[in-house]
Amino acid sequence: MPRPFRFGVNLLNPTSAEEWRAKCRRAERLGYDVILVPDHLGMPAPFPALVAAAEATERPRVGTFVLNAGFWNPALLAREVATTDALTDGRLELGLGTGYVPAEHERAGLPWGSPRERVDHLARTIAELRRLLASEEHQPRPAQRTVPLLVGANGDRMLRVTAEHADIAAFTGARPGAGGTLEALTAEELDERVGRYHEFASGRKEPAELNLLIQIVEFTEDRGAAVRPWLGHIPHLSEEQVLRLPLVLVGTLDEIVEQVLAQRNRYGFTYLTVLEPNMETFARVIEALRGR
């Protein structure tokens, strides 16, 4: 039997305290299971934002989507994770990645490094976090015995790290491009990447939950017209290819629900995340998929 669906929303925009609480309560009312915050300069600081989200809500879990490991020292990160998990009563899910925007490292005065160096740093960070948080001597202590770990990956080395360590394997449906951009994968390329992950994860005792970041959600009777404004941003793909992307959900409600169910069967995606601008629109999909 497939896992039940879970739905997350990645909140991007800084706000006042009152507006932040209202936005998180709205996400809860719309049916989202996880309230998420990214780790980019110019966006909310992840950990205080998640504590505030948990204080404003009762049901959703909270998580980072995803932390840029290059911004973090493992010992300091362990303190943040443990404190946030304790203050949210064990609702934290920790998402980690290597980062993909060199300019942010430059602004922060941090080294960017080679792809190998960034993956090595992520792997060391995961190992050190596990060691520190598992120690009864570490203070502060998290509320959960083990904080669930999500890793965002695409390349082979990252997929190996994800297969070995992650409770949740996250796919953006894109590869890093030049200058901190992301380049969308075709449906076939994503199929190959997910298959590669399953090869690396074949020895796991328990399968990971598979996550997909949805980029576009729009209800329409004309699917082609809905994606044409985006074609200039993804010139390597045709309109037909864009319409087949798993991270693009455009069409009638029935068409989108059918697509999501088909992608669960094809790829195993049961945890779907949308970006903040799509929060209200996607809520209709959540309602239609509950219990399926």
C-alpha positions in Angstrom: 0.0 0.0 0.0 1.3 3.5 -0.8 2.0 5.9 2.0 -0.8 8.4 2.7 -0.3 11.9 1.2 1.3 14.7 3.2 1.3 18.3 2.1 3.7 21.1 3.0 3.9 24.8 2.2 7.2 26.7 2.0 6.7 30.2 3.4 9.0 32.7 1.7 8.0 36.2 2.6 9.2 38.1 5.8 6.3 39.6 7.7 5.4 41.2 11.0 4.7 38.8 13.9 1.0 39.2 13.6 1.0 38.6 9.9 3.3 35.6 10.3 1.0 34.0 12.9 -2.1 34.6 10.7 -0.4 33.1 7.7 0.6 30.0 9.6 -2.9 29.6 11.1 -4.3 30.0 7.5 -2.0 27.2 6.3 -3.3 25.0 9.1 -7.0 25.7 8.2 -6.3 24.9 4.6 -5.1 21.4 5.5 -1.3 21.6 5.3 0.5 19.0 7.3 3.9 20.8 7.5 4.8 24.5 7.6 8.2 25.0 6.1 10.8 27.8 5.8 13.8 28.0 3.4 17.3 29.2 4.1 18.0 32.1 1.8 19.3 35.5 2.6 16.4 38.0 2.4 13.9 35.5 3.6 12.8 34.7 7.2 15.5 33.2 9.5 14.4 29.5 9.7 14.5 28.6 13.4 12.7 31.6 15.0 10.2 31.5 12.2 9.4 27.8 12.9 9.1 28.4 16.7 6.6 31.2 15.9 4.7 28.9 13.5 4.4 26.2 16.0 3.2 28.6 18.7 0.5 29.9 16.3 -0.8 26.4 15.3 -1.7 23.1 16.9 -1.6 20.4 14.2 1.1 21.0 11.6 4.7 19.9 11.9 7.3 22.5 11.1 10.5 22.2 9.1 13.4 23.7 7.2 13.2 23.3 3.4 16.1 23.2 3.2 18.9 24.5 5.3 22.1 25.4 3.3 24.6 23.2 5.1 27.4 25.6 4.0 25.9 28.3 6.2 26.2 26.1 9.3 28.7 24.8 11.8 27.5 21.4 13.0 27.9 22.2 16.7 26.0 25.4 16.4 23.4 23.7 14.2 22.9 21.0 16.8 22.1 23.6 19.4 19.5 25.3 17.0 17.9 22.0 16.1 17.6 20.8 19.7 16.3 24.1 21.0 13.7 24.4 18.2 12.5 20.8 18.6 12.1 21.4 22.3 10.2 24.7 21.9 7.9 23.2 19.2 7.1 20.1 21.4 8.8 17.7 19.0 7.2 18.9 15.8 10.5 19.7 13.9 11.6 18.1 10.7 15.1 19.1 9.6 15.7 19.6 5.9 19.3 19.9 4.7 21.0 20.5 1.3 24.2 21.8 -0.1 22.9 25.2 -1.3 23.0 26.3 -4.9 23.4 30.2 -4.9 27.1 31.2 -4.9 26.2 34.9 -4.5 24.7 34.2 -1.0 28.0 32.7 0.2 29.8 35.8 -1.1 27.4 38.1 0.7 27.8 36.1 3.9 31.6 36.0 3.6 31.6 32.2 3.4 33.5 30.0 1.0 31.5 28.4 -1.8 33.8 25.5 -2.7 33.6 22.8 -5.3 30.6 20.5 -5.6 32.6 17.7 -4.0 33.5 20.0 -1.1 29.9 21.0 -0.5 28.7 17.4 -0.5 31.5 16.4 1.8 30.6 19.2 4.2 26.9 18.1 4.1 27.8 14.5 4.9 30.0 15.6 7.8 27.3 17.8 9.1 24.8 15.0 9.1 27.2 12.6 10.8 28.1 15.2 13.5 24.5 16.2 14.1 23.5 12.5 14.6 26.4 12.0 17.0 25.7 15.2 19.1 22.0 14.8 19.3 22.2 11.1 20.2 24.4 11.9 23.2 22.6 12.2 26.5 25.3 14.7 27.5 24.4 17.1 24.8 22.6 20.2 26.0 20.0 21.3 25.1 18.1 18.1 24.4 15.5 17.8 21.6 12.0 16.6 22.4 12.1 13.8 19.8 14.4 10.9 20.2 15.4 11.3 16.6 14.5 14.5 14.6 13.3 13.4 11.1 15.9 14.3 8.4 15.0 15.4 4.9 17.7 15.7 2.3 17.3 17.5 -1.0 19.3 15.8 -3.7 19.8 15.3 -7.5 23.3 14.2 -8.3 24.6 10.7 -7.7 26.8 11.6 -4.6 23.9 13.5 -3.0 21.5 10.6 -3.8 23.9 8.3 -2.0 23.9 10.5 1.0 20.2 10.7 0.9 19.7 7.0 0.6 22.0 6.3 3.5 20.8 9.0 6.0 17.5 10.6 5.1 14.0 9.7 6.4 12.6 11.9 3.6 14.2 12.1 0.1 13.3 15.4 -1.5 13.4 16.0 -5.2 13.1 19.5 -6.7 12.7 18.2 -10.3 15.7 20.4 -11.2 19.5 20.5 -11.4 21.7 23.5 -10.3 22.3 25.8 -13.2 24.7 28.7 -13.8 24.8 31.6 -11.3 22.6 30.0 -8.7 19.7 29.1 -11.0 17.8 25.9 -11.2 17.2 24.0 -14.5 14.1 21.9 -14.8 14.5 18.2 -15.5 12.3 16.5 -18.0 9.9 13.9 -16.8 12.2 11.2 -18.1 15.2 12.7 -16.4 13.4 12.8 -13.1 12.3 9.2 -13.6 16.0 8.2 -14.0 17.0 10.2 -10.9 14.3 8.6 -8.7 15.3 5.2 -10.1 18.9 5.9 -9.3 17.9 6.9 -5.7 16.1 3.6 -5.4 19.2 1.7 -6.5 21.2 3.4 -3.8 18.5 2.8 -1.2 17.9 -0.8 -2.0 19.5 -2.0 1.3 17.5 0.2 3.6 15.5 -1.5 6.3 12.7 1.1 6.0 11.9 3.0 2.8 12.1 6.8 3.0 9.2 9.1 2.3 9.6 10.7 -1.1 9.0 14.5 -1.5 8.5 16.6 -4.6 8.6 20.4 -4.7 5.7 21.6 -6.9 6.6 24.9 -8.7 3.4 25.8 -10.6 -0.3 25.2 -9.6 -3.1 26.7 -11.7 -6.6 25.7 -12.5 -7.4 26.2 -16.1 -9.3 24.7 -19.1 -6.4 25.6 -21.4 -3.2 23.9 -20.1 -1.0 25.2 -22.8 -1.9 28.9 -22.2 -1.2 28.4 -18.5 2.5 27.4 -19.1 3.3 29.7 -22.0 4.4 32.6 -19.8 7.0 30.3 -18.2 8.6 29.1 -21.4 11.0 32.0 -21.5 12.4 30.9 -18.1 13.0 27.3 -19.3 14.0 27.7 -23.0 15.5 24.2 -23.2 12.0 22.7 -22.8 9.1 22.8 -25.2 5.5 23.5 -24.2 4.7 19.8 -24.4 7.7 18.9 -22.2 6.7 21.6 -19.6 3.2 20.2 -19.4 4.7 16.8 -18.6 6.9 18.0 -15.8 5.9 16.5 -12.5 6.5 19.8 -10.7 3.9 21.6 -12.9 0.2 21.0 -12.0 -2.1 22.8 -14.4 -5.5 21.9 -15.6 -8.9 21.2 -14.1 -9.1 19.9 -10.5 -9.9 16.4 -11.8 -6.9 16.5 -14.2 -4.5 17.7 -11.4 -5.7 15.0 -9.0 -5.3 12.4 -11.6 -1.8 13.6 -12.3 -0.8 13.6 -8.7 -2.1 10.0 -8.2 -0.3 8.9 -11.4 3.0 10.4 -10.1 2.6 8.6 -6.8 2.3 5.3 -8.8 5.2 6.2 -11.1 7.7 7.8 -8.8 6.5 7.2 -5.2 5.9 10.9 -4.4 3.5 11.1 -1.4 4.8 14.2 0.3 4.1 17.3 -1.8 5.4 20.8 -1.1 4.2 24.0 -2.7 5.6 27.5 -2.6 3.8 30.2 -0.7 2.2 31.9 -3.8 0.4 28.6 -4.5 -0.8 28.0 -0.9 -4.4 29.0 -1.5 -4.8 27.4 -4.9 -3.3 24.0 -3.9 -5.7 23.7 -0.9 -8.4 22.5 -3.3 -6.1 19.6 -4.4 -5.4 18.7 -0.7 -9.1 18.5 0.0 -9.7 16.3 -3.1 -6.8 13.9 -2.2 -7.5 13.4 1.5 -7.9 9.7 2.2 -6.8 8.6 -1.3 
